[in-house]
Amino acid sequence: MTFKHITSRDNVLFKQLKKLADSSRERRKQNQTLLDGAHLVNAYIDHFGMPELLIIPEGFSTNEVTGLIQNLSDIPTVMFTTLMFAELTPVASPTGILALINTPVIETPAAPEFVLMLEDIQDPGNLGSMLRSAAAAGVQTVYLSEGCTDAWSPKSLRGGQGAQFVLPIIERADLLETISEFAGNTYATTLSGQCIYSFDLSQPTAFIIGNEGTGLNQDTIKAANHAVSIPMHGQVESLNAAAATSIFLFERVRQTV
């Protein structure tokens, strides 16, 4: 098995891939992104077919990666130096494979009954974890405000572990408009709202989660039907946004299974 071996940072392909790795604007412009790791590559293949390109580093591989490359021998593959590969991957410890894909589009239900709205989430790892919890809880659509980090960045994809391949995601949404149009109960999550466990969540439900540091904007809280919180003991003021999201989502799962 042979690969195109690239060792220069001046290479046109490397520059293109570096832009995709670093820039949400470039990802939107090209409608492409990078997947990191054999698990994500296999998940993409299961749902959408073959990637456009495989990227591997010099001198490093695992049995999983080797087997994947052998199974995808018809897909163009390039090999970069270890340092060049590290510039493209979102993790400190290399997984041994990246894939260039066309960003998929998943059809949004006409009238979703279980919705997650995210306002100004900044950390791509947090966003990926939230999307992963949303997919596991059966959320039907996720809306991201214009101030949210990119759902299709390599780091968000890594955190989502395949959630983006099964979950309809609407980016750069007007949350106030989305809240007003939702045909159900909307719950703004705050530190001082009513206890979430006192609500009947069996009806169409939308949870609204705010920025990791500042929470939700006041206008967003006012637009929702209810302000809710998670009861906590001890001296901890708040939970990590991704952890809180899971608690809210799975309380509805508990009430509806």
C-alpha positions in Angstrom: 0.0 0.0 0.0 1.5 3.4 -1.0 0.6 6.9 0.1 1.4 10.3 -1.2 4.1 11.5 1.2 4.1 15.3 2.0 6.9 16.9 4.1 6.6 20.6 3.2 4.3 23.1 5.0 4.2 25.0 1.7 2.2 22.2 0.1 -1.1 23.4 -1.2 -3.1 20.5 0.3 -1.5 20.9 3.7 -2.4 24.6 3.7 -6.0 23.8 2.7 -6.4 21.3 5.5 -4.8 23.6 8.0 -7.4 26.3 7.2 -10.2 23.8 7.7 -8.7 22.8 11.0 -8.4 26.3 12.3 -11.2 28.4 10.7 -15.0 28.0 11.1 -15.4 30.5 8.2 -13.3 28.2 6.0 -15.3 25.2 7.0 -18.6 26.9 6.1 -17.1 28.2 2.9 -15.8 24.9 1.7 -18.7 22.9 3.4 -16.0 20.5 4.6 -14.3 19.5 7.9 -11.9 17.1 9.5 -12.6 14.0 11.5 -10.1 12.8 14.1 -9.9 9.1 15.0 -11.0 5.8 13.6 -14.2 5.7 15.6 -15.4 9.0 14.0 -14.4 7.9 10.6 -16.3 4.6 10.9 -19.3 6.4 12.3 -19.3 8.8 9.3 -19.0 5.9 6.9 -22.0 4.1 8.6 -24.2 7.1 8.1 -23.0 9.0 5.0 -20.5 6.9 3.0 -16.9 7.3 2.1 -14.7 10.3 3.2 -12.9 12.4 0.6 -9.4 11.8 1.9 -7.5 10.0 4.6 -4.5 11.6 6.4 -2.0 9.7 8.4 1.3 10.6 10.2 4.7 9.2 9.6 5.9 6.4 11.9 2.7 6.0 13.9 -0.2 3.6 13.6 -2.5 1.3 15.5 -4.1 -2.0 14.6 -7.4 -0.2 14.3 -6.1 2.5 12.0 -4.1 0.0 9.9 -7.2 -2.1 9.4 -9.3 0.9 8.5 -6.9 2.0 5.9 -6.7 -1.4 4.4 -10.5 -1.5 4.2 -10.6 1.9 2.5 -7.8 1.2 0.0 -9.7 3.0 -2.7 -9.8 6.3 -0.8 -6.9 8.7 -1.5 -4.5 8.8 1.4 -1.7 11.2 2.3 1.1 10.9 4.8 2.4 14.0 6.6 5.3 14.4 9.0 4.5 13.9 12.6 4.7 17.6 13.4 2.6 18.5 10.4 0.0 16.0 11.4 -0.1 17.3 14.9 -0.9 20.8 13.5 -4.1 19.4 12.1 -5.3 17.2 15.0 -7.4 18.7 17.8 -5.9 16.4 20.5 -2.5 16.4 22.2 -2.1 12.6 21.8 -2.4 11.7 18.1 -5.0 9.1 17.1 -3.2 8.2 13.9 -5.8 9.1 11.3 -7.8 12.1 10.1 -10.4 12.2 7.4 -11.6 15.0 5.1 -15.4 14.9 4.7 -18.1 16.9 3.2 -20.2 18.4 6.1 -23.4 16.4 6.3 -26.9 17.9 6.4 -29.5 16.1 8.5 -33.2 16.9 7.8 -34.9 18.7 10.6 -38.3 17.5 11.8 -41.2 19.8 11.0 -42.5 20.0 14.5 -39.9 18.6 17.0 -41.2 17.9 20.5 -37.9 17.6 22.3 -35.5 20.5 21.6 -32.2 21.8 23.0 -31.3 25.5 22.5 -27.7 26.6 23.2 -26.7 30.2 23.7 -23.1 31.4 23.2 -21.4 28.2 24.2 -17.7 28.9 23.7 -15.8 25.7 24.4 -15.9 23.2 21.5 -15.4 20.3 23.9 -18.3 21.4 26.0 -20.5 21.8 22.9 -19.5 18.3 21.7 -20.4 16.8 25.1 -23.7 18.6 25.0 -24.5 17.3 21.6 -23.5 13.8 22.6 -25.9 13.9 25.6 -28.6 15.4 23.4 -28.3 12.5 20.9 -28.4 9.9 23.7 -31.5 11.5 25.3 -33.4 11.5 22.0 -33.4 15.3 21.4 -34.9 15.9 17.9 -33.3 19.2 17.1 -30.5 21.4 18.5 -30.4 25.2 17.9 -27.2 27.1 18.3 -27.1 30.8 18.7 -24.9 32.9 16.4 -22.4 33.3 19.3 -21.9 29.5 19.7 -18.7 27.8 18.7 -18.8 25.7 15.6 -20.5 22.4 15.8 -18.4 21.0 13.0 -14.9 22.0 14.3 -12.6 19.0 14.8 -12.7 19.6 18.6 -16.5 19.7 18.7 -16.7 16.5 16.6 -14.2 14.8 18.8 -16.3 15.7 21.9 -19.6 14.7 20.1 -18.2 11.2 19.2 -20.7 10.9 16.3 -23.6 12.9 17.7 -23.4 15.3 14.8 -24.1 12.5 12.4 -27.5 11.6 13.9 -28.7 15.0 15.3 -30.3 17.8 13.3 -28.3 20.9 14.2 -29.4 24.5 13.2 -26.5 26.9 13.6 -26.6 30.7 13.9 -30.2 30.6 15.0 -32.2 33.5 16.4 -33.1 32.0 19.8 -35.7 34.5 20.7 -37.6 33.8 17.5 -37.1 30.1 18.0 -38.4 30.2 21.5 -41.5 32.1 20.4 -42.3 29.7 17.7 -41.8 26.5 19.7 -45.1 24.7 20.3 -44.5 23.6 23.8 -42.9 24.5 27.1 -39.6 26.4 27.1 -37.3 26.1 30.1 -34.5 28.7 30.6 -31.9 27.2 32.9 -30.6 29.5 35.6 -29.1 29.4 39.1 -32.2 30.8 40.8 -35.1 29.2 38.9 -37.7 26.7 40.1 -36.5 23.2 40.8 -36.7 21.2 37.5 -38.0 18.2 39.3 -41.2 19.9 40.1 -42.3 20.2 36.4 -44.2 17.8 34.2 -41.9 17.3 31.2 -44.1 14.9 29.3 -45.3 17.5 27.0 -43.2 19.1 24.1 -40.2 20.5 25.8 -37.3 22.8 25.0 -34.4 23.4 27.3 -32.3 26.6 26.9 -28.7 26.5 28.1 -26.5 29.5 28.4 -22.8 30.5 28.2 -20.4 28.6 30.5 -19.5 31.7 32.5 -22.3 34.2 32.2 -25.3 32.0 31.6 -28.3 33.1 29.6 -29.1 36.6 28.6 -32.0 38.2 30.5 -34.0 38.6 27.3 -33.7 34.9 26.7 -34.8 34.1 30.2 -37.8 36.4 29.9 -38.8 34.8 26.5 -39.1 31.3 28.0 -42.1 30.0 29.8 -40.2 29.0 32.9 -36.8 29.6 34.6 -35.5 26.4 36.1 -32.5 25.2 38.1 -31.0 22.0 39.5 -31.0 21.8 43.3 -27.5 21.4 44.8 -26.1 20.8 48.2 -22.7 22.0 49.6 -20.6 25.0 48.6 -20.5 24.5 44.8 -22.2 27.4 43.1 -22.9 25.7 39.7 -22.3 22.7 37.5 -20.3 22.5 34.3 -22.6 23.5 31.5 -22.3 20.1 29.8 -23.1 18.2 33.0 -26.1 20.4 33.7 -27.4 19.8 30.2 -27.3 16.1 30.7 -29.3 16.4 34.0 -32.0 18.5 32.4 -32.3 16.3 29.3 -32.4 13.0 31.2 -35.0 14.2 33.6 -37.3 14.4 30.7 -36.2 11.0 29.6 -36.9 9.7 33.1 -40.4 11.1 32.9 -41.2 9.8 29.5 -39.8 6.3 29.3 
